[in-house]
């Protein structure tokens, strides 16, 4: 029986979905002349399981590596000798970004940003530890949509004064409040 240990579990290859993933990735990479082997597909699945476990996420539907391959396949400069490691690093970074970004940000935009990062810096492994804004700046659609620059929360009181939410309020009880008073001050209403 063909068994593999993934994230501490012993699973047969059939339970891992190695063959469908291998086929899908290689179909997408065919445009670049690159491909991955069955062993590399197992490595990608292992890294996927670990990334999902570390970010405490589950994934349904299309795996991140397939989404990444759809975008990366348009880049002919991929080197065959390190394609599996590059895909694994991009996949790891994908799950880190997916965990930090709002749910309404499409996976394709994350993949696009990661591939842009790879084009610019040449090192996919660094994308997982880079600031999210720096990586996502490589997705023109993300930036254009204004997802990166959400408007701050504002309210207007009965006297017409406008107040803007300060993110420091979430983390600093001594930050200025609406009218300049400190949150930690005693209030005698």
C-alpha positions as CSV (number, residue, x, y, z in Angstrom):
1,X,0.0,0.0,0.0
2,X,1.3,3.5,-0.9
3,X,1.2,5.4,2.4
4,X,2.5,8.8,3.4
5,X,2.9,10.7,6.7
6,X,1.3,14.2,6.3
7,X,1.0,16.5,9.4
8,X,1.5,13.5,11.7
9,X,-1.1,11.3,10.0
10,X,-0.4,8.2,8.0
11,X,-2.6,8.4,4.9
12,X,-2.8,6.4,1.7
13,X,-2.0,8.4,-1.5
14,X,-5.6,7.9,-2.7
15,X,-6.9,9.8,0.4
16,X,-4.5,12.7,-0.3
17,X,-5.7,13.5,-3.8
18,X,-2.2,13.3,-5.2
19,X,-3.1,12.3,-8.7
20,X,-5.8,14.9,-9.3
21,X,-3.6,17.6,-7.9
22,X,-0.6,16.5,-9.9
23,X,-2.6,16.4,-13.1
24,X,-4.1,19.8,-12.5
25,X,-0.8,21.5,-11.6
26,X,1.0,19.9,-14.6
27,X,-1.7,20.9,-17.0
28,X,-1.4,24.5,-15.9
29,X,2.4,24.4,-15.9
30,X,2.6,22.8,-19.4
31,X,2.4,26.3,-20.9
32,X,5.8,27.1,-19.3
33,X,7.4,23.8,-20.1
34,X,7.7,23.0,-16.4
35,X,6.2,20.1,-14.5
36,X,6.3,18.5,-11.1
37,X,6.7,14.8,-10.1
38,X,4.5,12.7,-7.9
39,X,7.1,13.1,-5.1
40,X,7.0,16.9,-5.5
41,X,3.2,16.8,-5.4
42,X,3.4,14.9,-2.1
43,X,5.7,17.5,-0.8
44,X,3.3,20.2,-1.8
45,X,0.4,18.4,-0.1
46,X,2.5,18.0,3.0
47,X,3.4,21.7,3.1
48,X,-0.3,22.5,2.5
49,X,-1.4,20.4,5.4
50,X,1.2,22.1,7.7
51,X,0.3,25.6,6.5
52,X,-3.4,24.9,7.1
53,X,-2.6,23.5,10.5
54,X,-0.4,26.5,11.4
55,X,-3.1,29.0,10.3
56,X,-5.9,26.9,11.8
57,X,-7.8,26.9,8.5
58,X,-9.5,24.4,6.3
59,X,-9.7,24.5,2.6
60,X,-12.6,23.5,0.4
61,X,-12.6,23.4,-3.4
62,X,-9.6,24.4,-5.4
63,X,-6.3,24.1,-3.6
64,X,-4.2,27.3,-3.3
65,X,-1.4,25.7,-5.4
66,X,-3.8,25.3,-8.3
67,X,-4.8,28.9,-8.1
68,X,-1.2,30.0,-7.9
69,X,-0.4,27.8,-11.0
70,X,-3.1,29.5,-13.0
71,X,-1.3,32.8,-12.5
72,X,2.3,31.6,-12.5
73,X,1.8,29.6,-15.8
74,X,1.7,33.0,-17.6
75,X,5.3,33.6,-16.6
76,X,7.6,31.8,-19.0
77,X,10.8,32.4,-16.9
78,X,10.1,29.7,-14.4
79,X,13.0,27.4,-13.8
80,X,12.2,23.7,-13.9
81,X,14.9,22.8,-11.3
82,X,13.3,24.6,-8.4
83,X,9.6,24.8,-9.5
84,X,8.3,22.6,-6.7
85,X,10.1,24.5,-4.0
86,X,9.0,27.8,-5.5
87,X,5.4,26.6,-5.6
88,X,5.6,25.3,-2.0
89,X,7.0,28.7,-0.8
90,X,4.2,30.6,-2.7
91,X,1.6,28.2,-1.2
92,X,2.9,28.8,2.3
93,X,2.8,32.6,1.7
94,X,-0.7,32.3,0.2
95,X,-2.1,30.7,3.4
96,X,-0.4,33.3,5.6
97,X,-2.0,36.1,3.5
98,X,-5.3,34.4,3.2
99,X,-5.4,34.1,7.0
100,X,-4.8,37.9,7.4
101,X,-6.8,39.3,4.6
102,X,-10.6,39.8,4.7
103,X,-12.7,37.0,3.3
104,X,-14.0,39.1,0.4
105,X,-10.5,39.3,-1.2
106,X,-10.5,36.7,-4.0
107,X,-7.8,34.0,-4.0
108,X,-6.9,35.0,-7.5
109,X,-5.8,38.4,-6.3
110,X,-3.6,36.9,-3.6
111,X,-2.0,34.6,-6.2
112,X,-1.5,37.5,-8.6
113,X,0.2,39.5,-5.8
114,X,2.4,36.6,-4.9
115,X,3.5,36.1,-8.5
116,X,4.2,39.8,-8.8
117,X,6.3,39.6,-5.6
118,X,8.2,36.6,-7.1
119,X,8.8,38.6,-10.3
120,X,10.1,41.6,-8.4
121,X,12.2,40.0,-5.6
122,X,12.8,36.5,-7.0
123,X,12.4,34.8,-3.6
124,X,9.0,33.4,-2.9
125,X,10.0,32.3,0.6
126,X,10.3,35.9,1.8
127,X,6.7,36.7,0.9
128,X,5.3,34.9,3.9
129,X,7.1,37.2,6.3
130,X,6.8,40.4,4.4
131,X,4.2,43.0,5.4
132,X,0.8,42.2,3.8
133,X,0.5,45.7,2.2
134,X,3.9,45.2,0.5
135,X,2.9,41.9,-1.1
136,X,-0.6,42.9,-2.0
137,X,0.7,46.0,-3.8
138,X,1.7,43.7,-6.6
139,X,-1.9,43.1,-7.4
140,X,-3.1,46.1,-9.5
141,X,-6.7,45.0,-9.2
142,X,-6.5,44.8,-5.4
143,X,-5.0,48.3,-5.2
144,X,-7.4,49.7,-7.7
145,X,-10.4,48.2,-5.9
146,X,-9.3,50.1,-2.9
147,X,-9.3,47.0,-0.8
148,X,-5.9,47.9,0.4
149,X,-7.0,51.4,1.5
150,X,-10.3,51.0,3.3
151,X,-12.0,54.1,4.5
152,X,-11.8,54.7,8.2
153,X,-15.0,54.5,10.3
154,X,-16.6,57.9,10.8
155,X,-19.6,59.2,12.7
156,X,-21.1,62.7,13.0
157,X,-22.8,63.7,16.3
158,X,-25.9,65.9,16.7
159,X,-23.8,69.1,16.6
160,X,-22.2,68.2,13.3
161,X,-18.8,67.3,14.7
162,X,-17.2,64.4,12.8
163,X,-15.2,61.7,14.6
164,X,-12.8,59.2,12.9
165,X,-12.1,55.8,14.4
166,X,-8.5,55.4,15.5
167,X,-7.2,51.8,15.3
168,X,-5.1,52.4,18.4
169,X,-8.3,52.1,20.4
170,X,-8.3,48.4,19.8
171,X,-4.9,48.0,21.5
172,X,-4.2,51.1,23.7
173,X,-6.5,52.0,26.6
174,X,-4.6,55.3,26.9
175,X,-5.2,56.5,23.3
176,X,-7.3,59.6,22.9
177,X,-11.1,59.0,22.7
178,X,-13.7,60.8,20.7
179,X,-13.2,64.2,22.3
180,X,-9.6,63.8,23.3
181,X,-10.3,62.3,26.7
182,X,-8.4,59.1,27.6
183,X,-10.3,55.8,27.6
184,X,-8.7,55.0,31.0
185,X,-9.9,58.3,32.6
186,X,-12.7,58.1,35.1
187,X,-16.0,59.3,33.7
188,X,-18.4,60.9,36.0
189,X,-21.6,61.0,34.0
